Amino acid sequence: MIGVSVLVVAKAPVPGLAKTRLAASLGDAAAADIAAAALLDTLDAVAGAPVAARVVAMTGDLGDAARGAEIRSRLSEFTVLEQRGDDFAARLANAHADTAVATGGLPVLQIGMDTPQVSAELIGRCAEALVDRGTVLGMACDGGWWILGVTDAASAGCLRDVPMSAPDTGAVTLTALRHTGLDVELMCELADVDTIDDIAEVRRACPPGSRFARATSMVEA
């Protein structure tokens, strides 16, 4: 067991609110269902990882969400916290702080719900790197990042000044971490799902029987 807490930052996949760029091509219901599948696959991977604690920082109403009952059931194996903050950057920083409090100060390894191809084994490797190096960051192909691990949750406070969902979010995050004096270990790059053009690449990296693969089986891009 690796002495790390894995934090999943998630948004309830409510039609009309989830994956709006994907919804522009596929419709609200289909986009929400794909988001739900991606979240559930991510939760499965985290549940299977050899880590000391598992936390989800959630926002939104699962009562209105696609696959809401299934998600709620899966969350029974996680500590669930409510996101807080006025913008996404603040919610990320606060989620790190709240997770550290909830888990007795364990290092925090944070991912989102847009990389359903992530595996328990990969999460374990990232957790080991976090223990060994103190800080890890995995870039996303679109210029963002898909995983961030810090030994001291206060280090994630630098995220408050990072513009999120921008083409250079990953690079700016890396610079911000290094400016605090941290030695950052870069993990593998992954594609994440934001638009219909992202689906094929992510689906190829998923197990054939995954929820995401099934939910997107009829989507061509």
C-alpha positions in Angstrom: 0.0 0.0 0.0 1.4 3.4 -1.1 1.0 6.2 1.5 -0.8 8.5 -0.9 -4.4 9.8 -1.2 -5.9 9.9 -4.7 -8.2 12.8 -5.2 -10.7 12.7 -8.1 -12.2 16.2 -8.9 -15.5 15.5 -10.5 -18.6 17.2 -11.8 -22.0 15.5 -11.8 -22.7 14.7 -15.4 -26.0 16.5 -15.7 -27.4 16.9 -19.3 -27.0 20.5 -20.4 -24.2 21.2 -17.9 -21.7 18.4 -18.6 -19.3 18.3 -21.5 -20.9 21.3 -23.4 -18.3 21.2 -26.2 -19.0 17.6 -26.7 -22.8 18.2 -26.5 -22.5 20.7 -29.4 -21.8 17.7 -31.6 -23.7 14.9 -29.9 -26.5 16.5 -27.9 -26.9 17.0 -24.1 -28.0 13.5 -23.2 -25.2 11.7 -25.1 -22.5 14.0 -23.8 -23.7 13.6 -20.2 -23.8 9.8 -20.6 -20.2 9.8 -22.0 -19.1 12.0 -19.1 -20.7 9.6 -16.7 -19.0 6.6 -18.3 -15.6 8.4 -18.1 -16.1 9.2 -14.4 -17.1 5.6 -13.5 -14.1 4.2 -15.4 -11.9 6.6 -13.5 -13.4 5.6 -10.2 -12.8 2.0 -11.0 -9.2 2.6 -11.7 -8.7 4.6 -8.5 -10.5 1.9 -6.5 -8.1 -0.7 -7.8 -4.9 1.3 -7.2 -2.8 0.3 -4.2 -3.1 3.6 -2.3 -3.9 4.5 1.3 -7.0 6.7 0.7 -9.4 7.6 -2.1 -11.3 10.9 -2.2 -13.8 12.5 -4.6 -14.4 16.3 -4.6 -17.8 16.6 -6.2 -19.9 19.4 -7.5 -23.4 19.3 -9.0 -26.5 17.2 -8.3 -26.2 13.5 -8.9 -30.0 13.3 -8.7 -30.2 15.0 -12.1 -27.1 13.3 -13.5 -26.7 10.6 -16.2 -26.1 7.2 -14.4 -26.5 9.1 -11.1 -27.6 6.0 -9.1 -24.6 4.0 -10.4 -22.2 6.9 -9.6 -23.6 7.3 -6.1 -23.2 3.6 -5.5 -19.6 3.6 -6.7 -18.9 6.5 -4.4 -19.6 4.4 -1.3 -16.0 3.3 -1.4 -14.7 6.9 -1.4 -14.6 9.8 1.0 -16.8 12.4 -0.7 -16.2 16.1 -0.2 -18.0 19.1 -1.6 -16.0 21.4 -3.9 -15.7 24.9 -2.7 -14.4 28.1 -4.3 -15.5 30.8 -6.7 -13.7 29.4 -9.8 -12.2 26.1 -11.0 -8.6 27.0 -9.9 -9.8 27.8 -6.4 -11.8 24.6 -6.2 -8.8 22.6 -7.2 -6.5 24.2 -4.6 -9.2 23.9 -1.9 -9.8 20.2 -2.8 -6.2 19.5 -2.2 -6.3 21.2 1.2 -9.6 19.5 2.2 -8.3 16.1 1.1 -5.1 16.5 3.2 -7.3 17.3 6.2 -9.6 14.4 5.6 -6.7 11.9 5.2 -4.5 13.0 8.0 -2.0 14.9 5.8 -1.2 12.2 3.2 0.4 13.4 0.0 -2.4 14.2 -2.6 -2.4 12.8 -6.1 -5.2 14.5 -8.0 -6.9 13.6 -11.3 -10.0 14.6 -13.1 -12.7 12.6 -15.0 -11.6 13.3 -18.5 -9.0 10.4 -18.9 -11.0 7.2 -18.6 -8.1 5.3 -20.1 -6.2 5.7 -16.9 -5.5 2.3 -15.2 -5.0 1.3 -11.6 -1.4 0.4 -12.5 -0.7 3.8 -13.9 -2.1 5.5 -10.9 0.1 3.3 -8.7 3.2 4.3 -10.7 2.3 8.0 -10.3 1.7 7.5 -6.5 5.2 5.8 -6.2 6.8 8.7 -8.1 5.1 11.2 -5.8 6.5 9.4 -2.7 9.9 9.3 -4.3 10.1 12.8 -5.8 7.7 14.9 -3.9 5.8 16.4 -6.8 4.5 14.9 -10.0 2.7 16.4 -13.0 1.3 14.7 -16.1 0.6 16.8 -19.2 -2.4 16.4 -21.4 -2.2 16.5 -25.2 -4.3 19.6 -25.4 -1.9 21.7 -23.4 -3.5 21.1 -20.0 -2.6 18.5 -17.4 -4.3 15.3 -16.3 -2.6 14.5 -13.0 -0.9 16.5 -10.2 0.6 15.2 -7.1 2.0 17.2 -4.2 3.5 16.1 -0.8 2.3 19.2 0.9 -1.3 20.2 -0.1 -0.4 23.8 0.5 1.8 23.6 -2.6 -1.4 23.3 -4.7 -2.2 26.9 -3.7 -0.2 28.1 -6.7 -3.0 26.8 -8.9 -5.1 29.8 -7.8 -3.1 32.0 -10.2 -3.1 29.5 -13.1 -5.6 30.2 -16.0 -7.5 27.0 -16.4 -8.8 25.4 -19.6 -6.2 27.3 -21.6 -3.8 26.0 -24.3 -0.9 26.7 -21.9 -2.4 25.6 -18.6 0.0 22.7 -18.3 3.1 24.8 -19.0 2.0 27.6 -16.6 1.2 25.0 -13.9 4.7 23.5 -14.2 6.3 26.9 -14.0 4.2 27.9 -11.0 5.2 24.7 -9.2 8.8 25.2 -9.9 8.7 28.8 -8.8 7.7 27.5 -5.3 10.9 25.6 -5.3 9.5 22.1 -6.1 11.3 19.5 -8.1 8.6 18.2 -10.5 8.7 14.7 -11.9 6.9 14.7 -15.3 4.6 11.7 -15.9 3.4 10.3 -19.2 1.2 12.5 -21.4 -2.4 11.5 -22.0 -5.2 12.6 -24.2 -8.3 13.8 -22.5 -11.9 14.1 -23.7 -13.3 17.6 -24.4 -14.7 17.4 -27.9 -15.8 14.8 -30.4 -12.4 14.9 -32.0 -10.9 13.5 -28.8 -13.0 10.4 -28.6 -11.3 8.0 -31.0 -7.9 8.4 -29.5 -9.1 8.0 -25.9 -11.3 5.1 -26.8 -8.3 3.2 -28.4 -6.5 3.5 -25.1 -9.4 2.2 -23.1 -10.1 -1.5 -22.5 -12.6 -2.8 -25.0 -15.2 -3.5 -22.4 -14.9 -0.2 -20.5 -17.9 2.0 -20.0 -16.3 4.7 -22.1 -15.6 2.4 -25.0 -19.2 1.1 -24.9 -20.7 4.6 -24.5 -18.8 5.9 -27.5 -18.9 2.8 -29.7 -21.2 4.5 -32.3 -19.4 7.8 -32.3 -17.2 8.4 -35.3 -14.8 11.3 -35.5 
